[in-house]
Amino acid sequence: MTEFMPAEVVPVAAGVVVGVATARLRPRRLRLSAAIVLSAAIGSAAAYLTGELRESWAYLVFDVGQVLVAALVTSAVLELGAARRRADPEPVRRRR
């Protein structure tokens, strides 16, 4: 069994923040470009700050990938939720 690594929480949490920040950008190409640029910057910073970068450059690729995947999944979930709300608005309640 492997140990829990708190350093791996940082890129995923940062990816969620990037996903929330870029979810409302239009068009999709702009959203994807912003997510990629922010993921590269934040993933690089996470690898450096956690000290993983001193061990191997492979951690840089891994952390950037974690941030990007978390950002894209978060953005997709938010977009699906918004589409669902638009398609099925709350029924109007009658006053009694």
C-alpha positions in Angstrom: 0.0 0.0 0.0 1.3 3.4 -0.9 1.5 6.4 1.4 -0.8 9.4 0.9 1.2 12.3 -0.6 -0.2 15.7 0.4 2.0 17.3 -2.3 -0.3 15.7 -4.9 -3.3 17.5 -3.5 -1.8 20.9 -4.5 -1.9 20.4 -8.3 -5.4 18.9 -8.2 -6.8 21.7 -6.0 -5.1 24.3 -8.3 -6.7 22.6 -11.3 -10.1 22.9 -9.7 -9.5 26.6 -9.2 -8.3 27.0 -12.8 -11.4 25.1 -14.0 -13.7 27.4 -12.1 -11.9 30.5 -13.3 -12.0 29.4 -17.0 -15.4 27.8 -17.1 -17.3 30.9 -18.2 -14.8 32.0 -20.9 -16.2 32.0 -24.4 -15.4 30.8 -27.1 -14.2 27.3 -26.1 -10.9 27.8 -27.9 -10.1 30.7 -25.5 -11.2 28.6 -22.5 -8.9 25.8 -23.6 -6.0 28.1 -24.3 -6.3 29.8 -20.9 -6.6 26.4 -19.1 -3.4 25.2 -20.9 -1.4 28.3 -20.1 -2.5 28.5 -16.5 -2.0 24.7 -16.0 1.5 25.0 -17.3 2.3 27.9 -15.0 0.7 26.5 -11.9 1.9 23.0 -12.5 5.4 24.2 -12.8 5.1 26.3 -9.7 3.7 23.3 -7.8 6.5 21.0 -8.9 9.1 23.6 -7.9 7.5 24.5 -4.5 7.0 20.9 -3.4 10.6 20.1 -4.2 9.7 17.4 -6.8 11.5 19.3 -9.5 14.8 18.7 -7.8 14.3 15.0 -8.0 13.3 14.7 -11.7 11.8 16.6 -14.6 9.2 13.9 -15.0 7.4 15.4 -12.0 6.9 18.6 -14.0 5.0 16.8 -16.7 3.0 14.9 -14.1 2.0 18.0 -12.1 1.1 20.0 -15.2 -1.0 17.1 -16.4 -2.8 16.8 -13.1 -3.6 20.5 -13.1 -4.8 20.4 -16.7 -7.0 17.3 -16.2 -8.5 18.7 -13.0 -9.2 22.0 -14.7 -10.9 20.4 -17.8 -13.0 18.0 -15.7 -14.1 20.9 -13.4 -15.0 23.1 -16.4 -16.9 20.3 -18.1 -18.9 19.5 -14.9 -19.8 23.2 -14.5 -20.8 23.5 -18.1 -23.0 20.4 -17.9 -24.6 21.7 -14.7 -25.4 25.0 -16.4 -26.8 23.3 -19.5 -29.0 21.1 -17.2 -30.3 24.2 -15.4 -31.1 25.9 -18.6 -32.9 22.9 -20.0 -35.0 22.2 -16.9 -35.9 25.4 -15.0 -37.5 25.2 -11.7 -41.3 25.1 -11.8 -43.1 28.2 -10.8 -44.8 27.8 -7.4 -48.3 29.0 -6.9 -49.2 31.3 -4.0 -51.7 30.0 -1.6 
